[in-house]
């Protein structure tokens, strides 16, 4: 949020210098009367009102995106505060040698999450970092701050950033550069039979968005990048820095999720750091 200050300086002393005191009082009273009449007339037409805040809760583009992270506190978010903190306007997730994980952990947004939405958020991840943005997800009851559901993957090596990975379910639905249609399967109990090599095998790669090398070239190393998720019905699109990295149409009516929670992840593995800022969410109608 940007705050813009204005300062207006008016030098009135030069105007009234050497002016008779009684005349000054009369002039001031007359001026106040005229001002009051003027404001009464102008209020009828919407002018002369008290200044209104310009903070609309949007990202400043007037396109309906609303900030969901205040940049000051963890208000509205739920996670392990040994792993997550706010620092200089950023949401920081960090794993240290003292906080090594045996399960992935999320900080979860507690607000009302629309079923269909766009999300824009900036991220910066350490070279060995592994994170992700989960959406349309559900809690894993036996794992504190665990989530199960779609994930916009991201990592410091750029091998997975932009991919669509379903955490704790169907695994990889689309890798970098893939347009995928996911067909229906016979029953939900067969998930383990269809997931091999961390890939969902029934998926159909229908076309290419470009080589993995071209996808990775659009992502900056250890610098700020922008994720843009477009989640509408059964179509799930992941963009990074304006480049479409993966595009999934999920026709699997048994495993498809149409709504759920939003959260961001710190991953099992070596010490790492992930920073997020400017979370902007827009509901799609």
N, C-alpha and C positions, 0 to 999 in steps of 0.2 A: 504494500500500500504506500503510495506516495502522498506526502502532505505538502501542500504548497502554501507558503505564507505570503501575505501582502502587507506592505507598510505604506500608509498615506501620510505625508507630512504637509501641514498647512500653516503658514505664518500669518496669523491674523493681527499681530501687534503693529505691523507696519501700516495696516489699513486704518486703525483707530487712533493712531498717535495724534496727540494734540486735538482730539475731537472732544467737545464738551461732554462731561460725565452724564448729565441728565439726558442729553440727546442719545448717548450710547445706550442707556437703559431703555428709552423709548424705542430706539431702532431694534434692540435685541428682542423686546416684547413683540414688536410688530413682525419681526422676522420669524419668531417662533409661531405666531398665529398663522402666518402665510404657509409655513412649513407643515403645520398640522392640517390646514385645509387641503394643501396639495397632496399630502399622504392619504388623507381620507378619500379624495377623488381617485388617486392612483391605485389604492387598494381594491377599488371596485374592478379595476382592469388587471389585477394580479401583480402590480408593481409595488415598490416600497415595502416589501415584505422582509421579514428577518432572513438573513442569509441561510441558505439550505446547504447541507453537507453534499459534497460531490462524490462521497464514497458510496457507490452503488453495490459494492460487493462483487463487481465484475473485474476482469483483468484489464480493463481500460479500452478494449477494442469495441465495446458496445455490441458484442455478438452473443450475449447470453451466458457466458462462462462465469461461474461463481467461485471465489476462493474458498477452499475448505480447510486450509491450514493458516493460522494467524501469524506464524513466523516468530511467536514469542513464547508460547506455552504448548503443552500437549493436550490442551482442552479439546474435547471432541474426539480424542484418539485413545486407544487402549492397547497397551503393550508392556513388555518387561522394561522398566526404567533403568535396569542395569545395562541394557543394550541400546536404548534409544534416549536421545536428548535433543534439546533445541539449542542451536549455537549460531549466532550472527544471522538470524532469520532463516536458518536451514534446519530441516529435520535430519538428524544424524543417527545412523545405525552403525555400531562398531563392535567388532569381536576382537578381544585382546587375549593374550595367553592366559589371563585369569578368568576369562568368561567364555571359554571354549564350549561349543554346543554339541549335543548328541542328537538334537532334532532341530529342524528349521523353525525359526520363530518370526512372527509377524507383529507389526503394530497395525491395529485395525481401526478404520474410521467408524465412528458410532452414529453418524448422521443417516438420514433417509437416503438410501441409494436407489436411484431410478433404474428400472429394468433395462431401458435403452438409453444410451448416453454417449457423450464424448468426454474424454479426459485428456488434459494436457498437463504435463509436469516435467520439470527440468531435473536432471540427475547428473551426478559426478561420482565415479566409482574407482576405487584403487585397483591397481594392476591385477592383483590376485583376488579381487572381490567377486562375489556371486550374490545376486539379488533378484528381485522380480516384483512385478505389480500384479497381485491377485485380484480378480473381479468375478462377479457372479459366483462367489464362493460360500462355503459353509464351514462352521467350526469343526475341528477334530476334537471330540470331547476328551479323549484320553491324553491329549497333548496341550499343555498350556500355550495359548496364543498360536495354536496351529490352525491352518486353513487347508481346505480341499476345494479345488476348482481351477478355472482358467487362469493362466498366468502369462503376462507379457514378460518374457524372460530378459535378463540382462546380466552381463558379466564383463569384467575388466579386460579379458582377452578378446572380446568382441566375437567369440565363436557362436554365441547363442542370442545376442541382443537382437530383439525384434521378432524372435521366434514365438510360436504359440505352444506353450507347454502346460498340460493339465496336471497340476500338483496333486499327488496321491490318488490319481485316477487313471486316465488313458495315456499318460505321458505325452510325448511330442506329437502334436497334431499337424504342425507346419514348421519346417525349418526356414532359415533365411532364404529369401528369393522364391518361395513356393506359394502357388495358388492351389488350395486343397479343397476338395469336397469330401466330407466325412459321411459315409452311408450308414444306414441303420444296421444294428446287430440284433441277433435273435433275443438275447436276454442279458440283463445287467450282471448276472453271475458269471458271465463268460469273459469278463474284462481281462483277467490274467492270461487267458488263452490267446488274446489278440495283441497283447503288448509284448513286443520282443525287441531286445537291443535298445530299449528306451524309446521306441517308436510305436505308434499305433498302426498296426499293419493293415486294417481295412481301408485306410485313407487313400483317396485317389488324387494324385498330383496332376492337375488338369492343364497347368501352364506355368511359365517361369516369369518372374519379375526381373530377372537378371542374375548374374553369377554371384556366388557368395562373396567373391573378392570385391565386386562393385558395391554390394550391400555394406560390407565392412568398411569400405573406403569413405562412406558417408558418415561414419561414426568416429568421433574424436576421442583420442586416447587421454585418459586421466584429465578430462576437461568437461565443461558443461555441454550436455546434449539435451534435446527435448523429445520426450516420448509423447505420441498422440495416439490414443486409442479411439476407434470408432466402433461401437458395439450396438448393433441395431438388428433386432430379431435374431435370426440364426447366423448372421454374418458378422465376423470378428476381424477387424483390420488393425494392424499394428504399423505405425509409422515412426521413424526416427529422423529427426532433423528434416522433416518434410518428405522423406523417401519412404514409399510403401515397402515394408520388409516382408510381411506375410499377410495372407488373405485366406480366411477359413470360412467356408459355408458348412455349418454343422447340421446335417440331416439325420443324425442319430437320435431319434425321438426318445429312446430309452435313457441315454446318458446326457443329452442336451440339458443345460441349465439356462433358464431364462431370467433369473434374478439372483441376488445374493449379496454378500459382503465385499467390501474393498479393503485391501491391506497391502503393505509393502514388507519385504522380507530381508532378514539376514540369514545366511546359509551356513550349514555345517561346513567346516573346513578350516583353512589357515586364518590367522588374523586378517581382518579386512575392514574397510570403511566405505560406507555409502552415504551420499548426501542427496537430499531431495529439497526442492523449493518450488514455489509457485504452483501449487496444486490447484487446477482450475477444472471445474466440472460443469457440464451442461446436459440437462435432460433433453432427450429427443422425443418428439411427439409422434 
